Amino acid sequence: MKIKNLIAATYAPMHQDGSLNISVIKEYGRFLVRNKVSGVFMNGSTGDFVSLSTEERKQITTAWSQNKSSDLYLIDHVGDPSLKVAKELATHAADKVDAIGVLAPYYFKLNTIDKLVQYCKEVAACAPNLPFYYYHIPVLSGANLNMLDFLKVAPKEIPNFEGIKFTNNNLIDFLHCKNFEGGKYNILFGFDEIFISSLPLGADGWVGSTYNHLAPAYYKIKTLFEEGKMTEAAALQTKAIRFVEILDGHGGFNGVAKGFMKTLGIDCGPSRFPHTTLSDEAYVEIRKELEDIGLLEHLSK
């Protein structure tokens, strides 16, 4: 199944004491559906998986599964530096979600396509009936490998291989992957700040953190592009970039953006170290900055 439109990389909701608050997930899902978001990518970078225990990651998977709707496609990131843990998480997810994904181990970094395929193959085999995605994010994983080369090998070794979450600004490699074997594989674009650049390359599915906050803005960019209104589309993309820059300027994007969800009606709680947790007063100032650039009307409702 080809996944299309926006997929939100979701946060791990927490109580004020930093423990998981999975009771938020039901309304979180409804919020995303209301804003025409097509899917969830849970337990990923945005979801602070590196700050969660294995058991907490399982709890998040279970909670999304229990609150699943037909309008929301669930992808569970199960990657871990420990292959054993990744396989355990994949096994847990096998009967709960619509697909799984992994990024490469990021401490002892993978430096060959063969090693990456071996890792993916073993994890994918633990959920053989689910579509499998590789999560390409070399700036964090350190696996700075060519994805076209990976595509030439992976599907032959991984029967349930479905595609790639492509979080890199190498648009040449993305284009080659998108066109590989006539567009056979689902190559999901994962770099929000250059969403507009993916459109002429044929991107039709996107995974990102800012789709939690700015889904209407990105759909508007897509519509403007399709209407040939490139200047207007670029102006709105610039505002979306400023959203990231403004929040990042208040102490780091990940934690500040998680806290911003409360202003949209979904209280995801605080962030774990090393991310920043701001006061409610700070978000009044942030919203004023967003109002000044004309972005409030494009926020998710």
N, C-alpha and C positions, 0 to 999 in steps of 0.2 A: 504494500500500500504506500503510495507516494503521499508524504505529509506536506501540506501546503499552508501558506500564510504564517502568522506569527506564533511562535512557541515561547512561552515565558520561562526563563531560568529562575526557579522559585527560591524564596528564602526559607530558612528553617525557623518557624515561629517559636518565640521563647517567652517565658514568664520573666518578670523583673529580676528574679534571682538567677537567671541564666539557664534554667531547666527548660526542656521542650514544652511547648504549649500547642499540642497537636489539635486542640479543640478549635483553633482558628482555621484549620484547613478546609472545612466544609464551606464556610463563607468566602474564603480565599478563592476556591474553585469557582463559585458563583460569580464573584467579582471579575475573574478573568473571562468567563463566558460572556458576561454582559458587555465586555469590551472587545468581543469578537476574537479573542485569543483562542487558537485552535488546540494548544497542547501545553504540557508541563514538562520541563526538564528538571527533575528533582535531584537533590544530593550532589549538585555540581559545584563549581567554583563560587557562584552566587549563593548557593545553599550552604557555604562554609563546611563542606564535607571534611576538610582536613582538621577542623576543630571539633568534630563530632566523634563519638565512640561508634564502634561497629553496631552496637545495640541501638543507639540513637538513630543511626541511618536506617536500620530495619524498621524502627517505629514510624519514621517518616514515610517510608515506602508503604507500610501497612495502612497508615492513616489516609494517604491519597487513594489507595486501593478501595478502602471502605467507603470513601466519598466520591467514587468515580461516577462521572456522568458520560453519556454517549457523545456529548459535545466536546469532551476534553481528552486528547490522546496523551497517555502517560508514558514518558521515557524516564527510566531510573538509571542514574549514573552509579555504577558499581565498582569503578576502578579504585585501586589502592596500590601503594608500593609493594605490599605483600600479595603475591599471587594467590596464596591460600585464602586471605581475607576477601579478595575480589571474587573468588570462586564461591565462597560462602554467601556473599551478598547476592551474587547472580542466582544461586540456588534458591535463596529466600524470595527473590523477586519473580521467579519463573512462573508462578501462578497468580500474580497480583497486578502486573502492569502490561502495557502494550508493546514495550520494547525496552532493551537495555543498551547502555553505552559504557565505554571505558576510555579514560585517558591513559597515556603511557605512565609507567612508574617514574617518579620524578626525583628520587634521591640518587640511586644508581641509575643513571640515565641510559636509555636505549640508543644505540648508535648505528643499528642496521635494520633494514626492512625485515629481514628474516627473524630477528629477535622480536620485533613488534608483532609480526604475524603469529609467532608462536604464543606470545602472551595473549593476544586477542582470541586465538583459536581455543585455548584452554578455558578462558572465561566464557566464551560464547557457548561452548559445549555444555555448560551447566544450566543453560536455559535454552535448549535446542529448538523449542517451538516458538521462541520470540525473535523478532527481527533484532539484528545486532548492529550497533553503530560504533565507529571509532571516533573519539572526541579529540580532534587535532587542535591543540593549543600550545604550540612550541614555546611561547614566551614564558609559560609556567611549567610545562612538563620537561622542557629541555630536549625533547625528541624532535629536533629540527630536520625532519625527513621529508622527502618529496612525496606528496600524496598520490600523484599519478603513478609513480613506481609502486606504491603500496597497493593501489587499485588493481594493478596488473597481476598481483599475487594473491591478495587476501581472499577474494571470492572463490578461488579454486581450493583454498584450504578451509574455509569457514562456510558451511552450507547455508547458514541463516544470516549471512552478511547482507546488510541492507544499504549501508551508506556511511557518510562521514558528517559529523558536526564540525564544520570548517571554520575555526576561530583563528584566523591568520589574515594578514593583509596582502598576502601573495596572490593577487588576482589572476595572474597567469596560470598558476598551479590550479586555482579554483576553476577557471574556465576549462582547462584540460580535463579535470575530474568531472565537471558537469557534462561535458560532451563525450566522455569515455563510453565506448560501445553504444553509441546512439542515445546517450542520456539514460542508460539502464539503471543507474544507482541514484539514490536519494542523497544529494549533496546539499546539506542545510548550511546556509551562510550564518556565521556567528560573530560578526564584527559590527556592532550596532552603529558605530560612528561613521562607517562608510556604507551603510545600507543602500544609499542612493547609487553607489558605484556598482553594486551587485545587480541592479535592475537590467541594464543593457546586456549583461552577461547571461541573462536567462534565469537568474535565481527566482525561485517561487516558494521557498520555505526558509524561515529564519528562526534562529534560537538566540535569545539574548536577555540580559537582565533589565534593560530599560523598557522592554515590552510590558513589564509590570506597570510602569508609570505612564508611558507615552504611546500606548497602542494606537489611539486615534491619530496621532501625529504621523506615525509611520504609514498607516493606511492612506492618509492624505498625501504623503510624499509619493506613494505608489500611484495613486489616482492622477496626481499632477503630471507625473512622468508619462503615464499612458496617454494623457491628453496633449503631450508635447510641450507642457508648460515648465520647461527645465529651470528657468530662472526662479520661479516660485518654489519649485521642488527643492532646489539647492538652498534657498533662503530658509525653508523649514528644516532641512537637514542641519543647517548651521545652528538653528535654535536648539535642536536635539543634542548637538555637540556641546553647546553652551550649558545645557542641563547637566551633562556629565561634569563639565569643568567647574560649574558653580558648586555642585555638591562635593566634588573632590576637594575644592578649596576650603571646605569647612572641616577637614580632618581625614579625608580619604573616602573615595566613592562608595566602596562596598558597605561599610557600616552606616554611613550617612543616608545612602539610598534605601537601605533596609528600614531605618527609622522613618524615612519619608512616607513609607506605606501607610503609617498611622494617619497622615493628613488626607489620605485617599479613602479612609474608612476601614482599612485592614491593619490591625495592630500586630505587627510581627515582633514587637518587643526589642530588647537590646541585642547588641552584637557581642560575640566573644573576642577576646584578645587575639590578634593585635588591632582589630577594627574599632572604630570610634562610635560611641553612643552619645548622641546629643540630647539636650533638653528640649522640651516642647517649645520654649521661647525661641530657641535657635531656628526652628522650622518656620516661625512667623517671619523671621528675617529672610530665610531662603525663599519662601513663597513671594515675598516682596521683590526679590531679585528676579524671580521667574516672571512675575507680573510686568516688570520693567522691560523685559525683552519680548513680551507678548506671547508667553508660552502657556499661561494658565488655561486658556480655552482648549488646548490640545492635550491636557492631562487625561488619564483614564478616569472614568466616573464611577 
